[in-house]
Structure formats: structure tokens, C-alpha cells
Amino acid sequence: MIVAPSAQMGMFAQVCVLLAVLTACGPASNGGESAGAGPTHGPLMVGTMGMPPSQGNPFGAVGAPSSTVWLALFDGLTQLDEAGKLAPALALRWNAVDDHTWRFELRPEVRFSNGAAFNADTVVRVVDWLTSQPGRASLVGNELRNVAAAEAVDDLTVLIRTAEPDAILPRRLSAMLMVEPGTWERLGPTGFGGAPVGTGPYQIEDWNR
């Protein structure tokens, strides 16, 4: 639900996104390693300078203000912490197998907000779309244009291959947020944007401005 900006916000119209709490979803509530109390219940109000241009399609833009919303809804294989350092997210560990291949070990028992399981097949299907013609035309697909393919070794292990050696691929993959493939394929990018399904701790209730 989008709530109206305050009249005291000055020349920049700031919008607030009201997100519904989604429990038992995302790394911190699926056996993750983060410290602190469990999930809290209630709305999250996020002040941003604007809405994501592609709503809940996380491949339509890079950076703020879109990332303010998307990082509450989705997780990547990796993430950047408060200091800008690379940290685990949906992938717990990774290593370079050779000059063109990285191996990622995935976090177990993670589910999307619709109950679908997150696993290596998810990563393969997301990479397949990003390396397709429409995927390459997206901003994130273009940012990750060196990614050539992904291959599932087992449910929790995936190989990601690059066209050229890429020593900082795990850092780049923080921009590749995981969408639920079944919903993505059924609705398409525009439909998914209106009704996104991720592994993050929140889900959109309403895009009404």
C-alpha cells in the first residue's frame, strides 16, 4: 500500500511503501546465520525518492531508489554488507573452479513467499532468462552480460560459467535477485512486476500510489 507523502517534505515528493510481513521466508528465517530476535510482525514503511520503474521486476533497474524496495522483497546469491564488503545471502559459500567457472553452495530450506522451494534449479532458470534476448535487454542482464550459463550440480550446488574470466563475479551477482521462476514464466516480466514473489522477509500488499 502506498501512503501519501507528508505536506512538510518540501520539493522532493517522498513516497512510502507499506510492506506486509512475511514470516518463514528468506535467509534469516530459514536457518540463516544472522543474530538477533526473530521476525517482527507489522508493517514496514520505507521512504524513497520514487517507485521502481518496473515495480516488482528486479531486473528493470540498478541501484536506488528501486533497490530500497527490492531488497525487502528479494535476495541475491550474495550481498554487500553495510561496509560494502561481500557477504553470503542465498549462497553460503563459493569458489572459483577454473578461469570461467564459479561454484556456489546454496542455503538450504529457503522458500519463496508462495511456498515454492529455492534451489539450484531456481538459479539456472533465472540465469537462463537473463542470458536470453529479452533478458540481455534488461539493465541487470546487460550488467551481467559476461555470465554465459548456469548448471545445477545438485539441489544446493550450482555452477555459473562466464564468457571471460571474472575475478569479482560473486560481487556482481549481488545484483541478480532471485525471482520465483514459475510465477515469472507464467506472468512474464510486466505481470510479475505487479505481483512479485521473492524469498525476502516482506511482500508487497498494494502498489496503489
Disulfide bonds with the S-S distance in Angstrom:
none
